[in-house]
Amino acid sequence: MANTAQARKRARQAVKQNAHNSSQRSTLRTAIKAVRKAIDAGDKAAASQVYLASVSTIDRIADKKIIHKNKAARHKSRLAAALKALA
């Protein structure tokens, strides 16, 4: 348990920040799943539209340092490869 006022405040802030970051990570996962679902549907035009929206989301979350920039690049690369492989 935090003993000082400063430590108590930091503990309160950590709870808030953790909730915010968790929701952002959830948004990231949802965006990735949306692209995967669009690719599985087989419509390349629709999938590329969803991909562009998801890239924006992935970059935004990486800029906030919720995920590492290399992880963001890896997700984008794999999604782009899957989209390209769609015949």
Steps between C-alpha positions, in 0.01 A plus 500: 500500500624847415612698804548852371250728333714501188506120484123481554444745216736309269309179582171669408649630176643158415154344526353762265787473252484120501128511415564747217789297355297179523218655299749623241652151468148362458438750219822382335398134517155583362653689207729206417212254523291718269766482230539123544122459471486714185786300345326172585183631332701522177405852387831673426353850458316490833798341672734774381262768632491330841878458485556873451278582799679240710846632406393839630388343829818294534721804437305713746537242776872457425550878514353498850756229592229255602670250269853516364548649154659177376196302612279745311717460190483122532119503519472734201745292297320173567162650420635653178650165398170324566317766299747467213463121500125538454432400141 
